[in-house]
Amino acid sequence: MRITGVETVRVDLPPRRAHRMSFDREGRLGRYVIVRLLTDEGTQGLGEATVLPMWGGDHMRYFGELPGTTVHIIKEYLLPGITGQDPFDIEVIHTIMDRTVKGYPYAKAAIDIALYDIMGKALGVPVYRLLGGCNRAEVPLAHSLGIMDTQTAVNEAVAAVDEGIRTIKVKVGIDAEQDVTMVRELRKALSDEIEITVDANQGYPSPKVAIQAIRQMCEYGISMAEQPVEGLDAMAEVRAAVPCLVMADESAWTSQDILEIQKKGAADAFSLYTTKPGGLFKAKKVAAVAEATGILCNVNGSAETGVGTAANLHLVASTGIVTLASVFPVTTLKGKEQTKVAGVFYLDDIIRQPFHYENGSLRVPDGPGLGVELDDDRLAEYRTD
């Protein structure tokens, strides 16, 4: 089997609500790139580039991507290099992509995910079989609250818990005093059995501000503070001064980042992605390094479509160190809604069948490859190119 071509489609899914964060006050998600990788035997692989222009690593060490940029990189640089390659030679293909263009991990992740979809379909096995097997068939979810007013957040959290969610993740980082109020009111409304975490997305201006806010939030039982500040030295200062776990996200992209986090004592946990390292193949390498360091882990998505969510589920299923609740959409299709609030980022999606949701968890698909099929009618409705 040989790679012969690629098709790209830009999509824009309809949001349930804005998902505002400290670095993105608009909070508009769902503008991503879907990839079809073609082969001479007719087997096609699906991939997704979950591009976010304003999200990247510490001090612009890594950078955001735009749909147009990603399409250009895939078609003009990556495809010429990998055309004619065997999809099963995935390390060879990653070497070619990295030699062709530095960076652009989201574009490379879309190709990588499509390669795994092709391999799984060719062998008649789910992608998780190619990544190490099925450690877990169900993935516990955290419901993410964007930055919003307190009462709206409380109402949404209660509704999500009523629909089975056991972990609430709160976006913070703009107003420390308001953040403490938010957590206090959430704890009043939720039982002590419900876990609350906060995520500042590097939003606090200094370790001192972050430490003061997190210490106060810890009085109301938060279990973890995600990326409170920018930079590993600042993260280490916060970690040393607060009682809860500290998670690295923007600071943790590559295997080298994990080693640096351990060396500096900058975090207790990190968020593993399919996208930040450049795909499933490299994500497994990052996970192996993290396992050796003893750092905790979740798989933290970027509100993907059903294609990217499938890749995330296979990564969690096959990776033993992923023990913390993950933030994925509960894939919602018009007429096939499973929840009204819990995990609902979008009002519709582009795949034919949603992943089964029950008791706060998503079931890992077990069909060949990613285990999803595109709905051509929905794809046509939401494409923007």
N, C-alpha and C positions, 0 to 999 in steps of 0.2 A: 504494500500500500504506500502511496506517495501523496504528499500535499500538493494540490494543484491551484488553489485559489482561496479567496476569502470574500465574504460579503459582510458589510457593516450596516447597521440600522440604528439611528439615533431615536430614542424614545423619550416621552415625557408623560409620566403617570399622574393621574389626578390625586392630589393629596387629601387625606381626611382633614388635616389641619396643618398649619405651619409648624415646623419643628425647629424652634429658635435655639441657638447656642451662643456662647460668649463671643465666638469669632464670626458668627453669621446671624445677624439680627433678622434677616428676611426669612431664613429657615425653610428654603425651598429645596426639596429633595426630588429624586425620581428622574432627573435628566441625564440618562446614561446611554451607553453604547452597547448594543447586542452584536455579537459576532457569530457568523456561520463559517466554519473552516471546512473547506471542500477537499475531497480526495479523489483519486483516479478510480477507486472502486465504488464510488457513490455514497459512501458513509460520510455523514456530515457531523461536525461537532459544534455544540453551542457554547459560547463564552460570554462574559459580561465585563465591561470596564465601568466600575462604579466611580466615575470621575467627580471629584469635588474641587473646584478651583481655589477655594479659600482655606483648604485644610492640608497641612503638611507637617514636616518634622520640626524639631527645635531650631530656632534661628535660621529658618529657610534651608536647613540641611537637606531636606527633601521638599518637594513642592507639589502644588495642586496641578491637576490636568483639566482641560476643557474637552468636551466631546469632539469639536473640530480638530483640535490638536491630536487627540488620541487616534482618530480615524486617519489623519495624515501620517502619523508615525507607523501605524499598522500597515497601511497600503503602500507607502512609498519607501519604507525602510525595513520593517520586519518581514513582510511577505516575500520580497525578492530574495532575502537571505534564506528563508526556510522552504521555499518552493522546491519540490523534488525530494524533500526529506521524508523519512519514514516517521509517522506520528509516534511510534513506540520509542524512538530514539530521543527521549525527552531531555536528557541531560545535554546531548549534542545540540538540540534546538535551543536550549537556554544559553549555551555557550555562544552560539551564533547570534542570538538576539542581543546578548550583552556586548559582544564585539562590534555589532552593527551600530548600536546607539546606547549611550550611557543613560541610566535613569529610566523614566517613564514606566514605572512598575505596573501601573494600571493597564496600559496597553499590552504589556507582556503577560499580565495575569489573564486577560481575556483570551489570548492565544493559548496559554497553558491550560486553562479550564476546558477550552474546546478540544485540546489534545486528549485530555483525560476522558472526555465524553466520547470521542472517537474510539479510544482504546477499549473502554467499557462496552460500547456497542459492538465492536468487532469481536470481543470475547464473550459477549452475552452476560456480563457481570456488572454489578454496581461499582461506581467509582471507589467507594470505600474499600472494596476488595483489592484495588490496586495501590491503596495507601496504607495498608496494614491490617485490614479486617475491621469488623464491627465491634468496637468496645462498648457501644451503647446504641440502642435503637431509637431512643427518645432523647430529645435535647431540651432541658429546662430553660425557660425564657425569663429575661428581665424585661419589664415594661418601662420604656423610656419616656419621661416627661420633659418636653422642651421647656425653655424659660417662658413662664406665663404667670398670670396672677395667682395668688395663693388659693383662693376658693376654687377656681377652675381646676388647678392641679389636684387639689384634694378630691374633688368630685371625680376626676378621671382616674385617680389612683384607686379609689373605692370601687369604681365600676370595673377596673381591670382585675382587682383582687376577687371580686364577685364572679368573674369569668375564669378564675383559676390561677392567676398569676401569684407567685410567692415572693418575687423580688421586684422592688420599685427602684428605678434609677432616675435621679433628678439632675437635670442640667442646672448648673450654678456658675458663678464666676464673674458676674457683672456687679452685683450689689451684695456685699458680704452680710450686712445686717438683714436684708431681705431673705438671703439664703438660709440663715439661721431660723428666721420666722417660718419659712416654708417647711423646713424639716420638722420643726416643733409641731406645726399643725398637722402635718402628715402622720407623725407618730401618734398624736391624739386620736386621729381618725382610724388608724390601722392597729391591729393587734401586734403584740410583741413578737409573734411568730413570723410576721412579714419582715423580710430584710429590706433595709433602705440603704442605697449607696448614692454618692453624689459624684458628678463629673463636671469639672470646671473648664475642660478643654484649654488649659494653660491660662485661664482668664484672670486669676488673681495677680495683682501687679508686683507682689513681692512675697517671699517666704513668710515674713512677719504677718502680713495680712491673712495669708492662707492659714497659718498656724492658729491664729486667734479665731478665725471662723470655724475651722475644723474642730478645734477643741470644744467650742460651744455646741456644734452639731453632734459631737460624740456624746454629749449629755442626753441626747434623745435617741441614742442607739444606732447611729449609722455604723455600718460594718466596714465600709471602704470609701476612700476618697481617690477618685481617678484624676490623674494629670492636673493637680491644682495649680502648678506653675510651669514656666518654660525653662528647660535646661536641667541637666542631671545634677549639677551641683546644688541648684535651688531645690530640686526634688529631694535630694539627700538631706538637706536641712529641714525640710518639712517632715520627712519620714522619721527623723530622729526625735521630733518634738511632739508627735501626736500619737494617741493610743490605738487608733484604728489602722487597718491595712492601707497602704498607699499603692495605687496601680499606675503603671506607665502605659500610655497609649501613643500620643504624638512622639514620645521619646523612644519608642520601640518599634523599629521596622525590620532590622536585619539581625542575623546571628551576632554580628559584631556589636550591635547595640545592646544585646542581652548581656554579653560579656562586660561591657562598660557599665551597665546598670549594676551588675553584681559587684564589680570592682569598687564602685563609688557608694554602694549601699543605698541606691537611690529609690528602690521600690521593692515591695513584697510580692507584687504580681504584675502581669502585663497582659495586654490585649493582643492576641494572635489574629492575623487577618489572612485571607486568601490574596488580598490585593497589595498590601504594603511591601511584602518581600518580592512580589512579582509572580504570584501563582501558587498553586497547591504544592508543586514540587519543592519550591524553596520554603514554603510555610512549614513543611515537615522538617526541613533542616533547622529552621529557627526553633521549632518545638523540641528537637533533640538537644540542642544547646541549652535551652531553658530547663529541660528535665535534668540535665547534668548539674545545673546550678542550684536546683531546688526551688526555683521561683514558681509561684502559682500562676494560673492561666485561665482565661476564657477565650472564646472566639467572638469578636465584637464586630458586627457588620456595620454597613453604612446605609441601611434601609434599601437593600438591593431589590431588584425585581425577582420574580420566581427563579430565573436562571442563576443569578448570583446567590440566592438563598439556598438553592440546591447544592451548590459548591460548598457553601459554609456548613451545611448539614453533614455532608460527606467528610469534611475536615474534622468536625467535632466527633463524628462517629468513629473515626479511625485513629484518634489521638488521645492516648490515655491520660495525659497530664491536664487535659481540659476538664476542670472540675467546677468552675464557677459559672453562674447563669450567663447566658449569651443574649445579645440584643439583636433579634431577627424579626422581620415582619411575619405576622400570621397572614400568609398570602390570602388576600381577599379577592374574590371574583364576583362580579355582579350576579346575583341570583344564587350564589353558593357561599354566602357569608357564614363564617363559623363563630365569629365574635363581633360585637358592635364596637368595642373599644380596645380590648387586650391585643396588643401587637399590631393594631391596624394603622399603618402609615398611609396606605393608599386605598381608594375606593374601588379599584379594579387592577388587574394585572394582565400579563401577556402569555401566561401558560394555561394549558387546558384544564388541569386539575390542581386544586390546592393541596398542600401538605397537611396531613391530618393533625389537628390540634385537639389535645385533651389534657385536662388537669395541669395547665400551665406549661405544657411541653409540645414540641413538634416532633412528629415521627419522621425518621430518616427514610427517604425514598429508596426502594430496593429494586427498581427496574434497571435495565441495562444502561450503562453510562451514568449521566446525571439523574436519569429517571424522570425527565420532564420533556414535554412537547410544547412547542410554541402554538398559540392560537392565532392563526393567520389573520382572522378578522380583527381581533383585538390589536395585534401588531400593526395592522394598517391604520387602525383608529388612532393609535398613540404615537406613531412614528412622526418625526419632525424633519426628516431630510428628503 
